Amino acid sequence: MKRILVVASILMVAGCATKPVTNEQAHDVPAKQVINNTLLVKKEGSGKVIIKRDSGFMGSACMTRVYVDGKEVADLDTAQKVTVYPKIGDHIFSAWPKGMCGGGMSEQSGRVTEGDVLMFRVGYGTNGDFGIYPTAF
């Protein structure tokens, strides 16, 4: 009986983790959720960065606000993405769950280069920790 409870507890916690989505699976963020569109247009001397939110139940009641260098860009819902075009160089990419969802601001640094796509995912781990992470998905 004790073993069944342990296995059930592990499965419940694992079920709370969010799941990465591919660029094809993620939907573009709707215009009404864009806060600042200045980085959404490709310009000379900029690179491409895709920030997408995982799918799954954990945190699905809240939007996640994403930032580039401390500037608000958009609010992402589950399985949504935003493509930004910051200048070539080093930047800080941040995510912060809005509303009653747990987790504080999470940040990652990234080097934007011409010709390469930098990708990040936003989600919750199995222990409920919120974060923004580099991804290959």
Disulfide bonds with the S-S distance in Angstrom:
Cys62-Cys101 2.12
